[in-house]
Amino acid sequence: MKDYQKIIHEKIIDCRRIGMLCLFLSAFLYTGTMMPQYAEAGWKLSILSGSSLAFLLLTFFFYWRMSKLKDKLDQ
């Protein structure tokens, strides 16, 4: 492998790992919204929901970035 291809391959691996981490954090925070003790305080529920959505959007961003890097690697 050329050095350029090796760097792109390492970036793909990093994007996959960070994307999976963001997905796991999003699922973990979403399960926190289902707890009845947080349903009483609306601001806690909105913080959990908002942060879950933010991590889910980051997951989609890293998936998109990974697909663009794969296209660049295939060329």
Secondary structure, DSSP 8 states (H G I E B T S, - for coil): --HHHHHHHHHHHHHHHHHHHHHHHHHHHHHHTT-HHHHSSHHHHHHHHHHHHHHHHHHHHHHHHHHHHHHHHH-
